[in-house]
Amino acid sequence: MRIDFQHRRAAVTGAGKGIGRAIATQLHHCNAKVIAISRTLRDLEDLRDEIGCEIVHADLASVAGAVDAAAEAGRIDLLVNNAGVSHPQPLLDTTPEAWDATMAVNVRAALVMSQSAARGMIERGHGGAIVNVSSQASQAALADHAAYCASKGALDQLTRVMALELGPHNIRVNAVNPTVTMTPMGEMAWSDPAKRAPMLARIPLGRFAQPHDVAHAVAYLLSDLADLIHGATLPVDGGFLAT
Ligand code: NAP
């Protein structure tokens, strides 16, 4: 079966770079009308040139930024909460500022975007689907990433509560949990060979993810092929979480 999102509007946050950009491109190839939401205007304009998407220039770190972005996006049938940040710090040096900045984007923006999208879906009465981009770090502790791990654990649990409350409205909600993925964020955290080699050794399939690996899983979860999959946290991790 082929995935076809014709006549559906798919909003992707953090679509300017990395995984979000790959997701936006994948959904475009599946015939969705993509609404790309991100922080760097230049990235959005480049993406619009590539795939002809609508763009929303927004900083989702503030409540007002997220509320306005959701309003500007208009009708949303499919939502991918992908925007995320990482501010690596050792546990004892984790600052309240880094903690709050991480939670604001990785968790609160996903809540605010989902509330707005879900209200519209409920009003229209046709259901919808939401995927949250979490991480293997929601379930496996990672040194120097207290705020990040906590934010992704929160996002997994938010996904389950969303599934519980939105399921009766025929709105499916799932998460994907990638391993290290080769994006600007991934390069920042994992380019040091001393860190990279031990992490790679813990992945049974022996490689890090590419953005398209995650994009394929997201497209599947948004599609009718996954129509009984709900409240799941799907590892895209080469088996890391299985060991
Ligand atoms: P990335 O390369 O840093 O790209 C993130 C995108 O999100 C950028 O376009 C960025 O815009 C945008 N963004 C960040 N903060 C934003 C904000 N406040 N408002 C609007 N847009 C914002 O990251 P990535 O590696 O693709 O990560 C995407 C998601 O996957 C994140 O949720 C991340 O936690 C998750 N993930 C990543 C990995 C990995 O190894 N890369 C592994 C597991 C999970 P700017 O460029 O303008 O900041």
Residues whose N, C-alpha, C, O or C-beta is under 5 A from the ligand:
A	BS01	NAP	G14 A15 G16 K17 G18 I19 G20 I37 S38 R39 T40 A58 D59 L60 A61 N82 A83 G84 V85 V105 V133 S134 S135 Q136 P178 T179 V180 T181 T183 P184 M185 G186
